[in-house]
Amino acid sequence: MAMNWRQTVVPDMFDNDIVPFWNGLKQHKFMLSRCRHCGAHYWPMALCPKHEDNTFDDMEWTPTSGRGKIFAWEVVHKVKTPAIEHELPYALVLVELDEGPIFATRLAGRSPPGLTIGLPVEIAYEDVPETGLTLPLFKLST
């Protein structure tokens, strides 16, 4: 049997700066980098451009709502990888998070009909026991 695509996301892929994000997901917390001075959120971790002398010490990882709206989307109908063929069609989405940043992800499950820009979405944590990670998929809000 072919490896499931979820098993291909492994901790060795991550830069140390982003480990707090993945650790938060394991606890089912959607973490973003936040400026300690003005409260602005960023993804991925970045220096806040609003403050000239900002350093990474001025940034912190904080839990957020895990909610947003579809900013853009694409439905995938054809793939070359057999490990994901059975999940077709699925939607790749850019989510404009309530806190501001744009987050690229995938909608959980098959692509629902009627996707439009502006639809509300929320985090759908997907635990992957084989890797010990939790993936940040999103789903339509109910």
ChimeraX attribute file (.defattr): number of C-alpha atoms within 10 A of each C-alpha:
attribute: neighborCount
match mode: 1-to-1
recipient: residues
	/A:1	5
	/A:2	8
	/A:3	11
	/A:4	13
	/A:5	11
	/A:6	18
	/A:7	13
	/A:8	11
	/A:9	16
	/A:10	12
	/A:11	13
	/A:12	7
	/A:13	8
	/A:14	11
	/A:15	8
	/A:16	9
	/A:17	11
	/A:18	16
	/A:19	12
	/A:20	16
	/A:21	20
	/A:22	19
	/A:23	15
	/A:24	17
	/A:25	20
	/A:26	19
	/A:27	11
	/A:28	19
	/A:29	19
	/A:30	21
	/A:31	23
	/A:32	26
	/A:33	26
	/A:34	24
	/A:35	26
	/A:36	15
	/A:37	12
	/A:38	10
	/A:39	13
	/A:40	17
	/A:41	25
	/A:42	22
	/A:43	17
	/A:44	14
	/A:45	18
	/A:46	15
	/A:47	19
	/A:48	23
	/A:49	10
	/A:50	11
	/A:51	12
	/A:52	8
	/A:53	9
	/A:54	15
	/A:55	12
	/A:56	13
	/A:57	9
	/A:58	14
	/A:59	22
	/A:60	16
	/A:61	19
	/A:62	16
	/A:63	15
	/A:64	16
	/A:65	14
	/A:66	21
	/A:67	20
	/A:68	25
	/A:69	21
	/A:70	22
	/A:71	18
	/A:72	16
	/A:73	18
	/A:74	13
	/A:75	17
	/A:76	14
	/A:77	12
	/A:78	11
	/A:79	13
	/A:80	7
	/A:81	11
	/A:82	13
	/A:83	14
	/A:84	17
	/A:85	13
	/A:86	10
	/A:87	15
	/A:88	15
	/A:89	16
	/A:90	21
	/A:91	20
	/A:92	18
	/A:93	23
	/A:94	21
	/A:95	28
	/A:96	20
	/A:97	23
	/A:98	16
	/A:99	17
	/A:100	13
	/A:101	18
	/A:102	20
	/A:103	18
	/A:104	17
	/A:105	17
	/A:106	23
	/A:107	23
	/A:108	20
	/A:109	14
	/A:110	15
	/A:111	20
	/A:112	14
	/A:113	6
	/A:114	7
	/A:115	16
	/A:116	12
	/A:117	14
	/A:118	13
	/A:119	14
	/A:120	19
	/A:121	20
	/A:122	22
	/A:123	22
	/A:124	20
	/A:125	21
	/A:126	17
	/A:127	17
	/A:128	14
	/A:129	10
	/A:130	11
	/A:131	13
	/A:132	13
	/A:133	20
	/A:134	21
	/A:135	20
	/A:136	24
	/A:137	18
	/A:138	25
	/A:139	18
	/A:140	18
	/A:141	13
	/A:142	6
